[in-house]
């Protein structure tokens, strides 16, 4: 059973972080109005369009709002302008991503904190994996993002549709290096349940030992 669990990790790990889709060149070429202004970071144009009655939550062909587009382009001031003028900060695109999760995957801790302050809840279930921003950040070893999400009230023990928590993903999809060690430390210190096993009954500690991740194993023992 343990061998099966490790094979499943190998099979699934290639796709977990790839579901997020930034605007393509073709998408950007098709943009006008708020989407175009958001992509370029043109705050003055964003404000002008909103004050003229533009819908702050207008969708592109992938159901991205201007806030999503601004998040992919790291235009924090545009996101602030949109949120302050009524944009839905909890909107999900067609891949079920919100601004916080986009920022978490991009390792943009400042945007994570800003989005939470602007009303984007870190408790949302996001992505096609029924995960959270915390799970995405833990998977990638984005420890500063993990810390900010934990401080913002992100659910520590949410289990996604792969059967994994943030702590589990930090182990089975991490590399055992310094960033993932710090990630595990933050989650453990915050009270993440280290006894939650995967669907094969294997715990994060057992996975860490099997992979030779001594630093992580020491934190979980």
Backbone bond lengths (Angstrom), bond angles and torsions (degrees), N, CA, C in turn:
res aa  C-N    CA-C-N  psi(-1)  N-CA   C-N-CA  omega(-1)  CA-C   N-CA-C  phi
1 X - - - 1.462 - - 1.521 111.58 -
2 X 1.353 115.71 -39.51 1.459 119.73 179.62 1.534 109.68 -64.62
3 X 1.344 116.95 -41.64 1.459 120.68 178.38 1.525 109.92 -61.17
4 X 1.334 117.47 -41.43 1.460 121.46 178.34 1.527 110.29 -60.01
5 X 1.342 116.01 -42.44 1.464 119.66 -179.99 1.514 111.26 -61.44
6 X 1.340 117.16 -41.46 1.457 120.07 -179.76 1.526 111.08 -67.77
7 X 1.327 117.21 -37.09 1.457 119.96 176.43 1.515 111.66 -63.98
8 X 1.341 116.88 -38.91 1.449 120.56 178.17 1.518 111.50 -65.26
9 X 1.320 116.86 -38.50 1.461 120.73 176.70 1.521 109.73 -60.03
10 X 1.338 116.64 -46.41 1.462 120.90 -179.64 1.521 111.04 -61.56
11 X 1.320 116.70 -40.75 1.457 121.40 -178.28 1.515 112.01 -67.86
12 X 1.337 116.19 -41.52 1.454 120.21 -172.51 1.511 114.51 -86.75
13 X 1.325 118.00 -24.01 1.456 119.99 -169.67 1.515 113.12 -64.43
14 X 1.321 118.31 -27.48 1.450 119.89 -179.43 1.504 113.89 -67.09
15 X 1.336 118.80 -22.71 1.449 119.62 -173.91 1.495 116.08 -107.19
16 X 1.322 118.40 -9.87 1.451 120.40 -170.06 1.518 112.60 -65.91
17 X 1.328 118.06 -37.48 1.466 120.59 -175.78 1.519 112.65 -95.28
18 X 1.331 117.35 2.91 1.455 119.06 -172.49 1.514 113.36 -102.06
19 X 1.341 118.20 1.73 1.463 119.53 -175.54 1.518 111.76 -72.90
20 X 1.327 117.16 -25.89 1.462 120.43 -177.80 1.524 109.67 -71.56
21 X 1.339 116.50 134.93 1.462 120.43 -175.11 1.524 110.30 -127.54
22 X 1.324 115.96 108.35 1.463 120.85 175.71 1.525 109.54 -72.20
23 X 1.327 117.54 159.66 1.470 119.48 176.75 1.528 110.86 -56.20
24 X 1.318 115.70 132.39 1.460 121.11 177.92 1.522 110.30 -81.25
25 X 1.317 116.33 172.55 1.461 119.96 176.11 1.528 110.41 -59.50
26 X 1.332 116.14 -37.98 1.469 119.76 178.55 1.526 111.23 -66.93
27 X 1.336 116.39 -39.71 1.466 119.77 176.55 1.529 110.08 -59.42
28 X 1.326 115.62 -49.40 1.463 120.46 -176.34 1.524 110.73 -62.52
29 X 1.335 116.45 -39.14 1.465 120.12 178.85 1.526 112.10 -63.80
30 X 1.337 115.84 -25.25 1.467 119.49 -178.96 1.526 112.63 -87.92
31 X 1.336 117.49 -9.43 1.456 120.55 -173.66 1.529 112.37 -72.92
32 X 1.316 113.01 146.76 1.458 121.20 166.00 1.524 106.71 -145.64
33 X 1.306 117.66 -178.15 1.452 121.37 175.07 1.513 113.24 54.90
34 X 1.329 115.27 -135.89 1.461 120.66 -174.17 1.520 113.12 -64.38
35 X 1.317 117.53 -38.36 1.463 118.91 179.86 1.526 111.04 -61.89
36 X 1.321 117.10 -42.42 1.455 120.41 179.96 1.526 110.90 -67.10
37 X 1.330 116.23 -44.81 1.462 119.96 179.18 1.521 111.33 -63.36
38 X 1.338 116.74 -38.70 1.461 120.67 178.85 1.519 110.94 -65.64
39 X 1.314 116.92 -42.27 1.466 120.46 179.48 1.524 111.24 -61.86
40 X 1.316 116.66 -40.14 1.467 120.79 -177.90 1.529 113.20 -84.00
41 X 1.336 117.37 -7.93 1.457 119.50 -179.03 1.511 113.58 74.05
42 X 1.307 116.71 27.55 1.469 122.14 -177.26 1.527 109.12 -87.58
43 X 1.323 116.23 87.27 1.460 121.03 -175.65 1.521 111.17 -62.58
44 X 1.323 116.66 -43.12 1.467 119.95 -178.37 1.520 110.85 -59.37
45 X 1.322 117.21 -41.86 1.466 120.70 179.25 1.524 110.82 -68.77
46 X 1.324 117.01 -39.16 1.460 120.46 176.75 1.521 110.46 -58.62
47 X 1.318 116.03 -49.02 1.466 120.29 -179.58 1.522 110.84 -62.82
48 X 1.323 116.72 -43.04 1.467 120.65 179.87 1.528 111.24 -60.79
49 X 1.317 116.66 -44.61 1.466 120.35 -179.56 1.530 111.47 -65.93
50 X 1.318 116.44 -41.26 1.459 119.61 179.13 1.520 111.20 -65.37
51 X 1.317 116.59 -42.22 1.465 119.90 179.43 1.520 112.01 -67.51
52 X 1.341 116.51 -22.01 1.466 120.89 176.48 1.525 112.00 -86.61
53 X 1.333 116.91 0.61 1.457 120.50 174.78 1.512 116.08 105.32
54 X 1.332 118.64 10.11 1.463 120.22 178.89 1.531 110.42 -64.79
55 X 1.323 115.38 146.42 1.458 121.79 178.45 1.532 109.04 -74.59
56 X 1.336 119.31 116.57 1.471 119.96 -177.91 1.520 113.44 -67.19
57 X 1.339 116.88 -15.27 1.465 120.78 -177.79 1.524 112.33 -113.27
58 X 1.324 117.03 23.68 1.457 120.57 177.47 1.527 109.34 -58.29
59 X 1.318 117.43 144.76 1.465 122.03 -173.75 1.527 111.32 -109.30
60 X 1.338 115.84 145.17 1.454 119.83 169.81 1.527 108.64 -89.67
61 X 1.310 117.78 -171.09 1.471 119.67 -174.00 1.521 113.25 -70.43
62 X 1.321 117.33 -12.07 1.471 121.53 173.78 1.523 110.79 -106.17
63 X 1.314 116.75 18.78 1.464 123.86 179.74 1.531 112.93 61.76
64 X 1.324 116.81 24.70 1.465 119.48 173.41 1.526 109.47 -81.69
65 X 1.318 115.60 133.84 1.453 120.50 171.87 1.531 108.89 -84.08
66 X 1.334 117.73 169.42 1.469 118.70 173.49 1.525 112.65 -56.92
67 X 1.327 117.84 -32.87 1.467 120.04 177.97 1.525 110.92 -64.90
68 X 1.329 118.26 -40.15 1.463 120.66 175.62 1.525 110.39 -60.54
69 X 1.328 115.75 -46.26 1.465 120.46 -178.67 1.527 110.28 -61.31
70 X 1.325 116.38 -44.18 1.465 120.57 178.40 1.522 111.20 -63.44
71 X 1.332 117.48 -36.29 1.463 120.70 178.77 1.524 111.09 -65.52
72 X 1.321 116.88 -44.34 1.464 119.36 177.96 1.527 111.30 -61.55
73 X 1.340 117.08 -30.68 1.464 121.41 -179.72 1.526 112.77 -93.52
74 X 1.333 117.30 0.92 1.468 123.17 178.85 1.528 112.95 59.47
75 X 1.324 115.76 43.40 1.460 120.77 177.19 1.533 108.89 -102.50
76 X 1.330 115.87 82.52 1.464 121.35 -174.88 1.523 112.31 -61.47
77 X 1.342 116.61 -38.03 1.467 119.03 -177.47 1.520 111.70 -67.66
78 X 1.326 117.19 -31.01 1.465 120.47 176.13 1.522 109.85 -68.39
79 X 1.323 116.66 -42.86 1.461 120.34 178.84 1.523 110.24 -61.36
80 X 1.313 116.84 -40.83 1.468 120.74 177.68 1.520 110.47 -61.53
81 X 1.323 116.87 -46.25 1.467 120.79 179.95 1.524 111.03 -61.38
82 X 1.311 117.32 -40.92 1.463 121.06 179.10 1.529 110.93 -65.88
83 X 1.327 116.12 -47.73 1.465 119.99 -178.07 1.523 111.55 -62.97
84 X 1.310 116.75 -40.68 1.464 120.45 -178.62 1.521 112.39 -69.28
85 X 1.327 115.99 -14.05 1.464 120.75 -179.69 1.528 111.82 -115.58
86 X 1.326 115.49 25.81 1.460 119.93 167.64 1.504 117.96 101.68
87 X 1.331 118.89 2.44 1.469 119.32 179.37 1.520 110.43 -63.87
88 X 1.322 116.03 143.58 1.463 122.40 178.10 1.517 108.93 -79.81
89 X 1.318 117.05 106.58 1.452 120.84 -177.50 1.531 112.84 -76.52
90 X 1.315 117.32 -5.69 1.461 120.70 177.33 1.525 112.58 -106.13
91 X 1.335 116.13 13.76 1.459 120.21 178.59 1.531 110.04 -66.66
92 X 1.333 115.51 144.78 1.465 122.07 177.47 1.525 109.30 -114.87
93 X 1.335 116.43 140.74 1.457 119.31 175.83 1.534 109.31 -83.07
94 X 1.328 117.25 -171.19 1.467 118.32 -174.17 1.525 113.31 -74.51
95 X 1.332 116.75 -7.95 1.454 121.07 171.91 1.527 111.26 -100.91
96 X 1.325 114.66 7.98 1.467 123.29 175.79 1.526 112.64 67.48
97 X 1.330 115.17 39.48 1.456 120.56 174.78 1.522 110.78 -108.97
98 X 1.328 114.38 144.05 1.467 121.79 173.75 1.524 108.29 -111.78
99 X 1.327 116.43 179.00 1.461 120.61 -177.96 1.523 111.00 -61.53
100 X 1.337 117.45 -44.25 1.465 120.42 -178.04 1.530 111.14 -60.07
101 X 1.307 117.92 -43.32 1.458 119.48 -178.48 1.520 111.56 -71.24
102 X 1.332 116.98 -35.85 1.466 120.11 173.52 1.522 109.54 -58.64
103 X 1.327 116.70 -46.46 1.465 121.33 179.89 1.520 111.53 -65.92
104 X 1.332 116.98 -36.62 1.465 120.77 179.80 1.524 110.92 -63.99
105 X 1.320 117.07 -44.87 1.457 121.23 179.81 1.532 110.63 -66.67
106 X 1.342 116.70 -35.06 1.466 121.18 179.77 1.521 112.96 -78.13
107 X 1.317 117.66 -3.25 1.468 122.85 -176.83 1.527 110.51 57.89
108 X 1.323 114.65 52.07 1.463 122.31 -179.08 1.530 108.42 -116.04
109 X 1.339 117.68 80.01 1.469 119.83 -174.67 1.517 113.97 -61.87
110 X 1.325 117.58 -34.25 1.465 119.53 -179.98 1.525 110.70 -64.64
111 X 1.319 116.84 -41.35 1.463 119.66 178.09 1.526 110.85 -68.51
112 X 1.318 117.56 -36.25 1.473 120.24 175.89 1.527 109.59 -56.69
113 X 1.317 116.40 -50.77 1.468 120.05 -178.83 1.515 111.37 -64.30
114 X 1.332 117.08 -41.54 1.463 120.61 179.39 1.520 110.69 -61.79
115 X 1.326 116.85 -48.11 1.463 120.22 -177.72 1.529 111.19 -60.07
116 X 1.327 116.78 -40.55 1.468 119.71 177.63 1.517 110.48 -63.32
117 X 1.336 117.21 -43.29 1.468 120.30 177.99 1.523 111.41 -61.74
118 X 1.329 116.41 -31.70 1.462 120.75 -178.51 1.526 112.89 -84.96
119 X 1.327 117.14 2.27 1.455 120.57 174.08 1.508 116.75 108.97
120 X 1.327 117.33 3.41 1.467 120.21 177.62 1.524 108.97 -79.54
121 X 1.317 117.07 114.20 1.459 121.05 -174.13 1.525 111.66 -76.42
122 X 1.336 118.10 129.26 1.464 120.42 175.68 1.525 112.64 -76.84
123 X 1.336 117.23 1.42 1.465 120.67 179.16 1.525 112.62 -91.66
124 X 1.316 117.86 -3.83 1.461 120.38 -177.23 1.525 111.69 -62.33
125 X 1.326 115.87 143.94 1.461 121.72 170.01 1.523 107.02 -85.04
126 X 1.324 116.50 120.16 1.460 121.20 -173.80 1.522 110.64 -130.29
127 X 1.307 115.23 162.94 1.464 126.10 176.79 1.522 111.37 75.93
128 X 1.319 114.25 162.84 1.464 120.43 178.99 1.526 111.54 -69.20
129 X 1.320 117.12 -7.30 1.455 121.83 178.49 1.524 112.51 -96.45
130 X 1.346 117.09 10.11 1.470 121.24 -177.87 1.526 110.57 51.25
131 X 1.313 114.91 45.02 1.453 120.51 -178.26 1.504 112.45 -100.14
132 X 1.305 115.69 -153.60 1.462 123.83 177.31 1.522 107.71 -143.85
133 X 1.330 115.41 167.22 1.461 119.42 174.27 1.528 110.66 -59.52
134 X 1.329 116.61 -35.80 1.465 120.46 -179.52 1.520 111.18 -64.23
135 X 1.312 117.12 -43.01 1.463 120.07 178.50 1.523 110.23 -62.46
136 X 1.336 117.17 -43.49 1.463 120.48 179.56 1.519 111.30 -61.00
137 X 1.330 116.76 -44.77 1.461 120.70 -178.35 1.522 111.60 -68.11
138 X 1.335 116.78 -39.09 1.465 120.70 179.75 1.527 110.69 -65.38
139 X 1.302 116.47 -42.56 1.467 121.99 176.90 1.523 110.58 -52.78
140 X 1.323 116.60 -43.50 1.462 121.86 -174.41 1.531 113.59 -88.52
141 X 1.324 117.13 -4.89 1.456 119.81 -179.62 1.512 113.78 73.89
142 X 1.319 116.78 27.25 1.455 121.10 179.41 1.528 108.83 -85.68
143 X 1.322 114.80 78.05 1.469 120.44 -167.00 1.521 113.55 -66.32
144 X 1.342 118.97 -34.17 1.464 119.66 178.77 1.519 110.01 -67.73
145 X 1.317 116.71 -39.51 1.466 121.07 174.48 1.522 109.87 -62.61
146 X 1.326 116.92 -44.63 1.466 120.92 178.43 1.518 110.15 -56.89
147 X 1.326 117.32 -45.48 1.466 121.09 -179.68 1.535 110.87 -59.93
148 X 1.312 116.39 -44.59 1.470 119.80 -177.94 1.526 111.66 -68.51
149 X 1.316 116.72 -37.55 1.462 119.67 177.23 1.525 111.03 -66.26
150 X 1.323 116.21 -42.58 1.466 119.66 176.83 1.520 109.96 -60.17
151 X 1.328 117.18 -46.30 1.463 121.02 179.38 1.531 111.39 -63.22
152 X 1.344 115.96 -28.28 1.465 120.38 -179.79 1.517 114.33 -83.80
153 X 1.336 117.48 -2.94 1.456 120.62 176.84 1.514 115.24 98.46
154 X 1.315 117.99 18.26 1.462 119.75 177.99 1.527 110.18 -62.15
155 X 1.331 117.90 143.42 1.472 120.88 -178.91 1.526 110.91 -69.29
156 X 1.316 116.46 121.79 1.460 121.36 -175.04 1.518 112.98 -71.12
157 X 1.313 117.51 -34.54 1.459 121.18 -168.57 1.523 113.80 -114.64
158 X 1.327 117.00 21.40 1.464 119.35 175.54 1.532 109.14 -60.74
159 X 1.328 116.25 135.84 1.465 122.08 179.22 1.527 108.66 -108.28
160 X 1.324 116.81 122.45 1.469 119.51 -178.63 1.527 110.94 -82.07
161 X 1.337 115.95 -176.41 1.463 117.83 -174.63 1.530 113.70 -79.51
162 X 1.330 115.99 2.77 1.464 120.36 168.21 1.528 111.14 -92.16
163 X 1.338 115.42 -7.18 1.455 120.73 -179.34 1.518 113.18 88.29
164 X 1.346 116.72 20.69 1.458 120.77 -174.06 1.528 112.04 -119.55
165 X 1.333 115.60 143.27 1.453 123.22 171.00 1.527 109.46 -92.26
166 X 1.340 116.10 176.67 1.466 119.91 174.69 1.528 110.57 -59.94
167 X 1.331 116.96 -42.39 1.458 120.58 179.62 1.524 110.99 -62.57
168 X 1.318 116.47 -43.59 1.454 120.01 179.07 1.529 110.93 -62.09
169 X 1.331 117.47 -43.80 1.467 119.57 -178.64 1.522 111.63 -66.53
170 X 1.332 117.12 -34.26 1.462 119.48 177.98 1.529 111.16 -61.93
171 X 1.322 115.99 -27.10 1.465 120.50 179.32 1.526 110.79 -89.50
172 X 1.319 117.10 -57.59 1.471 119.22 -169.61 1.521 113.18 -76.17
173 X 1.337 118.02 -23.77 1.464 120.25 178.04 1.518 111.94 -109.78
174 X 1.322 116.76 2.14 1.456 120.61 176.80 1.521 111.36 -90.46
175 X 1.342 114.85 -179.02 1.469 119.44 -179.16 1.523 112.45 -110.72
176 X 1.339 116.43 5.08 1.447 119.69 179.74 1.508 115.04 75.52
177 X 1.349 116.60 3.87 1.446 121.28 -177.79 1.514 113.80 -83.81
178 X 1.338 115.25 -171.22 1.462 121.37 -171.99 1.527 112.63 -59.23
179 X 1.333 117.67 -40.61 1.460 119.68 -177.59 1.523 111.79 -66.33
180 X 1.317 116.00 -40.64 1.465 118.58 179.31 1.528 111.60 -74.66
181 X 1.318 117.12 -30.65 1.464 119.10 173.92 1.529 109.97 -62.77
182 X 1.328 116.90 -45.10 1.468 120.29 178.99 1.529 110.50 -64.21
183 X 1.322 115.88 -37.24 1.460 119.91 177.79 1.528 110.85 -61.72
184 X 1.321 116.27 -48.28 1.467 120.64 179.01 1.523 110.38 -61.99
185 X 1.319 117.49 -40.25 1.459 120.65 179.23 1.526 111.22 -60.10
186 X 1.327 116.86 -44.55 1.473 121.00 179.58 1.526 110.32 -62.52
187 X 1.316 116.44 -45.99 1.467 120.17 -179.14 1.524 111.13 -64.75
188 X 1.324 116.36 -43.19 1.465 119.67 -179.51 1.524 111.05 -65.59
189 X 1.327 116.54 -43.47 1.464 120.23 179.53 1.523 111.56 -63.54
190 X 1.342 116.26 -30.68 1.461 120.59 -179.55 1.528 112.41 -78.43
191 X 1.335 116.39 -11.32 1.457 119.61 177.77 1.510 114.93 102.96
192 X 1.324 118.15 16.49 1.467 119.79 176.57 1.531 109.17 -57.59
193 X 1.319 115.52 139.84 1.468 121.07 -176.47 1.522 109.78 -77.43
194 X 1.324 116.29 104.22 1.461 120.86 -176.79 1.524 112.42 -77.75
195 X 1.330 117.51 -4.58 1.468 120.87 179.88 1.525 112.34 -90.04
196 X 1.343 118.29 -9.06 1.468 119.51 -179.46 1.522 108.89 -70.35
197 X 1.322 115.84 116.28 1.463 122.04 -176.98 1.525 110.93 -92.27
198 X 1.325 115.70 167.63 1.460 120.09 174.17 1.526 109.73 -80.05
199 X 1.305 117.83 -174.17 1.458 120.69 -175.25 1.524 112.42 -68.25
200 X 1.314 116.33 -17.92 1.469 119.86 177.15 1.516 111.82 -91.49
201 X 1.349 116.14 2.83 1.454 120.11 178.80 1.515 114.33 82.88
202 X 1.338 117.02 15.28 1.459 121.48 -178.17 1.525 109.18 -96.75
203 X 1.314 117.28 129.31 1.463 122.00 -177.40 1.534 110.72 -85.87
204 X 1.331 117.26 163.88 1.471 119.66 174.77 1.529 112.42 -55.69
205 X 1.331 117.37 -40.19 1.455 120.07 179.32 1.523 111.16 -61.84
206 X 1.324 117.42 -44.15 1.460 120.76 179.69 1.533 110.95 -62.89
207 X 1.336 116.28 -40.21 1.465 119.25 177.09 1.521 110.61 -64.08
208 X 1.326 117.10 -42.60 1.462 120.38 -179.46 1.525 111.14 -61.80
209 X 1.321 116.75 -43.37 1.469 120.27 179.28 1.525 110.60 -64.24
210 X 1.345 116.35 -43.80 1.463 120.24 -177.73 1.519 111.54 -63.21
211 X 1.326 117.35 -29.86 1.460 121.43 -178.23 1.527 112.82 -92.07
212 X 1.298 116.38 -3.75 1.454 119.34 179.95 1.509 113.84 77.13
213 X 1.332 116.55 24.18 1.460 121.25 -180.00 1.532 108.63 -87.96
214 X 1.323 115.61 77.72 1.461 120.05 -172.55 1.522 112.66 -62.56
215 X 1.325 117.43 -38.43 1.445 120.21 -179.37 1.504 112.55 -63.77
216 X 1.320 117.11 -41.97 1.458 121.32 177.91 1.516 110.56 -70.07
217 X 1.326 117.06 -42.78 1.460 120.80 179.36 1.515 110.83 -58.13
218 X 1.316 116.89 -40.60 1.464 120.42 -179.35 1.515 111.46 -62.69
219 X 1.325 117.13 -34.64 1.467 121.02 178.25 1.521 112.15 -70.57
220 X 1.321 115.96 -29.54 1.467 120.17 -173.44 1.527 113.26 -96.03
221 X 1.308 117.48 -10.56 1.458 119.75 -177.22 1.533 111.59 -74.68
